[in-house]
């Protein structure tokens, strides 16, 4: 399982602020998704959180469907 999160952050943001935001996003994703946390711990998953200064074009957004790992079903 691989999860890639790309966040658009202001170009004026200091490096420390940028890394703090990305770490907070990563921590919150793992706090809210125990299955991903377990997969990372077991070496069966990858979580990448990175920053960009601008969105150049639209991209694909994965969406949960009934019965998926993000689903309550």
C-alpha positions, 0 to 999 in steps of 0.5 A: 500500500502506498499513500502519497500526499502532496500539499501546496505551501506558500513559497514564503514559508520558512523551511522550519515551518514547512517541515513542521506542517508536513510532519503534522500532516503525516502524524495526523494521517497515521493517528486517524488510520490505524491500518496504514500505521500497522502497514508501515510498521510491518514494512507493507506500506509507504507514506510520503508527504511532500510540499509544492509551491504551486499546482501545475495541473490537476491530478488523480485523487483516490477515493474510498469505496464501500468496503475499502480500508477508508470505509466504515462498511 
